Structure formats: C-alpha cells, structure tokens
Amino acid sequence: MNQSGEDFTVEVPIEDRIIRDADGLSFLENSYEAYLQKGLKMYGDIEKAKEEAAVKIIGMSKKITTQKGKEIAKELIDKALEFVKDY
C-alpha cells in the first residue's frame, strides 16, 4: 500500500470512503502493536521497527477521509504513536 497518502485524495464514492475509514481505524485501534512486533522480527532493530511502524500509522491515518472517521482517529493516532515511541 502506498503510504504517502496521495492515493487517498482522489474523490471516490462515500461507500468506498467508509471502507477506507474502517480499514484505517481498525489498524489505529489494534493492529499497530502487531505491526511493530512484525517489524522487530523482520529488521532485528528496534529503532528501524519503530520508524516503520510510525510511517505505517501515519499512512493508515491518511486513509481516513470522512469527518466522523477523522474525529474517531484523532485520539487513536496519538495513542498508537505514543505506544511506538515508548516501546
């Protein structure tokens, strides 16, 4: 998946935006920890794994484009980034 977020600026039907939001919110709510663990195994370097996890968190947050999704994501993004930082 492109993590730059550029793909998410294109207007798509609301149904597609809701699915994107759900995917992004799901990651921000509970998948970032597993992603960090996977990175640790893959890289064997905590700093590299943390860097990659932070990039993924930001990328997934850019998928969220509805107003309600952004409201929900606001706290989740901070919590996820804080977890990665303090790991």
Contacts in CASP RR format, 6 or more apart in sequence:
PFRMAT RR
TARGET T0000
AUTHOR 0000-0000-0000
METHOD contacts of the structure
MODEL  1
MNQSGEDFTVEVPIEDRIIRDADGLSFLENSYEAYLQKGLKMYGDIEKAK
EEAAVKIIGMSKKITTQKGKEIAKELIDKALEFVKDY
3 55 0 8 1.000
3 56 0 8 1.000
3 58 0 8 1.000
3 59 0 8 1.000
3 62 0 8 1.000
4 59 0 8 1.000
4 62 0 8 1.000
5 59 0 8 1.000
5 62 0 8 1.000
5 63 0 8 1.000
8 20 0 8 1.000
8 62 0 8 1.000
8 63 0 8 1.000
8 65 0 8 1.000
12 20 0 8 1.000
14 66 0 8 1.000
17 65 0 8 1.000
17 66 0 8 1.000
18 66 0 8 1.000
20 63 0 8 1.000
20 64 0 8 1.000
20 65 0 8 1.000
21 63 0 8 1.000
21 64 0 8 1.000
21 65 0 8 1.000
21 66 0 8 1.000
21 68 0 8 1.000
21 69 0 8 1.000
23 60 0 8 1.000
23 63 0 8 1.000
24 60 0 8 1.000
24 61 0 8 1.000
24 63 0 8 1.000
24 64 0 8 1.000
24 73 0 8 1.000
25 64 0 8 1.000
25 69 0 8 1.000
25 72 0 8 1.000
25 73 0 8 1.000
25 76 0 8 1.000
27 35 0 8 1.000
27 56 0 8 1.000
27 57 0 8 1.000
27 60 0 8 1.000
28 57 0 8 1.000
28 60 0 8 1.000
28 61 0 8 1.000
28 73 0 8 1.000
28 76 0 8 1.000
28 77 0 8 1.000
28 80 0 8 1.000
29 76 0 8 1.000
32 53 0 8 1.000
32 56 0 8 1.000
32 57 0 8 1.000
32 80 0 8 1.000
32 83 0 8 1.000
32 84 0 8 1.000
33 83 0 8 1.000
35 53 0 8 1.000
35 56 0 8 1.000
36 49 0 8 1.000
36 50 0 8 1.000
36 53 0 8 1.000
36 83 0 8 1.000
36 84 0 8 1.000
36 87 0 8 1.000
39 48 0 8 1.000
39 49 0 8 1.000
39 52 0 8 1.000
39 53 0 8 1.000
40 46 0 8 1.000
40 49 0 8 1.000
42 49 0 8 1.000
43 49 0 8 1.000
43 52 0 8 1.000
46 87 0 8 1.000
50 84 0 8 1.000
50 85 0 8 1.000
50 87 0 8 1.000
53 84 0 8 1.000
54 81 0 8 1.000
54 84 0 8 1.000
54 85 0 8 1.000
57 77 0 8 1.000
57 80 0 8 1.000
57 81 0 8 1.000
57 84 0 8 1.000
58 77 0 8 1.000
61 73 0 8 1.000
61 77 0 8 1.000
64 70 0 8 1.000
64 72 0 8 1.000
64 73 0 8 1.000
END
